[in-house]
Amino acid sequence: MTAPLRTKGFWVLALFLLLTLSACRKAEQAAGGVAQKAKNAEDQAQATAAKRGQERAELAAIPLPTKSLYVDVTDPWAWANPFIVVGPDMLTLRITLADVNPSSMGEGTFLRPANARRQEMQLRLSDLGRAVAAIPAIAWPYGRVIAVAQSPAARPQDRPTVRRNAAAVIGQLNGLGITVEEWPGR
């Protein structure tokens, strides 16, 4: 073999080795990236499970639902427990705090209106567990049950999204140990 041909062969071999090492390094980096993503996902799942466990523990102080207390409630505004209206983008959580005045004198009148104790807040689906766990025990007169309704004001093209969100809300609430009463349910 001549010297130029041997030199050319050397450079081709050297280039082949460099490309092989580079490809191996990229494969190793890709595998490391996948492993890091898997570890991050596992850490996030553990944090979510811990958060869900803490929320369940906070809700455990609320007694189980007593269906006889709410079975005859047919008007959403008469529902005394938390009520969630599911929309395409946001949820509306309505709670009615119990009247702390034990006297029946003036109850529901100008001096003690029920609407003054009613609060509504808009929240994202991701904040639902934290928001429900923060509801005071005094706002659960029927026990651990929440009414869920799909927004009647949603546009027809948003109905599938609202149904998916409602299913996600029900799943999240059931995961927290909360009974769900769907509206209109009767």
N, C-alpha and C positions, 0 to 999 in steps of 0.2 A: 504494500500500500504506500502511496506517496504521502509526503508530509502534509500537503494542503488537505488531502482527503481525510487523513487521520485527525487533523485539527478541526475540520468541519464536523466529523463524527463526534469528537469530544464535546464541541459546543452544542450539538443536537442532544447528546446524552445529558449534559449539564442542564440544558433548558427543560428537558423532560423531567429530570429530578426536581428542579425548582417548581415546575407546574404541579407535580405530584405532591410535593410538600405543601404547597399553597392550597391545593384542594383538600388535603387532609386537615390542614389547619382550619379551613372554612367549615368543614364538616364538624370538626371538634367544637368550633365556636357556635355553630347552629345547635348542636346537641346540648351545649352548655346553656344556650338561650332557652331552649325548650325546657330543660330541667329547672331553670330559674323561674320561668313562667308557671310551671307546675307547682313549684314551692310557693310562689306568691298566691296562686289560686287556692292552694291548701290552707295557707295562713288566713286568707280572706274568708274561706268557708268556716274555719275554726272561730274566727272573730264573730262572724254572723251567728253561728250556733251559740256562742257565749252570750251574745246580745239577746238572742231569742230566749235563752234560758233565764236571763235576768228579767226580761219582760214578762215571761210566764210566772216567775216567782212573785213579781209585783201584783199580777192579776189574781194570784191564788188567794189573796185576802178577800176577794169578792166572792160571795156565796154562789153556788150553782143556781141556774135560773129556776123560777117557779112559774110554770106555764099558766097556772090558774090565775095569776095576776095580770097577764097580758093577752090571754086568748081572745077576749072580747074586744080588744082595742082595734078599731077599724080605720080610724083617722090618724094619718101620720103626725098631725100636730098634737094629738092626745097621747102619743107614745112618750113615756117618761124616761126611758133609757136612752143611751146614745143612739143616734140615727145617722147613717152614712148615705149620701147621695153620690152616685158614681157618674162622673162625666168623662168625656174623651181625654181630657188632659189632667184634670184635677179631681180631688174628692172634696166633698163638703161634709164636715163632721159637725153634727149638732148635738149639744148636750144641754140638759135642763137640770140645773142644780136644785136640790130639794129645799123646801122652805124650812128655814131653821127656827122659825117661830112656831112653837108647839100649839099655840092657841088657834082655834078655828074662827075666831072673830076677825072679820074683814078679809078672809082668805079669798083670793081671786078677784078682789075688788080693786078700786082705784088706789087704795093704800098698799096693797100687796099683789100686784099683777104677776101672773105666771111668766109673761114674756120678759119681764125684767131679769128673770133667773135663767133665761135661755141664751146660750152662746153658740155662735157658728164660726167655724174657721175653715179656710181652704188649705189643703195639704196635698203633697205628692204621694203617690203610692208607696214610695220608698220610706216615707216618714210615718206610715200608718201604725206600725207596731209601737214605736216610741210615743206617738200621740195617744194611742189607746191606753198604754200603760200609765200615762200621766193623768188620766181622768180620775178625779177623786171618787172614793167609794160611795159618797153620798149621792152621786149621780147615777147609781145602778139600783133603783128600787125593785126591779124585777129579777135581779141577780145578774149573772154573767151572760147576757144576751144582747146582741146589737141588731137593729133593723138595717137592712141594706136595700136600697132601691136604685134602679137605673134612672138617670136623669131624663125626665119627660121633655126637657127643653133641647135635648141633643138633636142635631140635624140628622136626617135619614142616612146620609153617607157616613156619619160617625157611629151609627148603631153597632156595627161589628166591633169597633174599638171599645165602645162602652161595655158590650157584653164580655169581651176579653178582660177588661179591667175589673168588671164585677166578679168574674170567676177568680181573678187573682186576689181580690179583696177577700172573698169568701175563703179561699185557701189559706191566706195569711191569718185571718181571724181564727179559723179552725185550728191552725198550727199553734196559736196562742192559747187554745183551750176555751175559746169563746163560742157560744152557740149563735148561729146566724138565723134571723127571721127575715126571709125575703119579702119585699113589698113590690107590687101588690101581691100578697100571698093568699088572700082569701077570696 
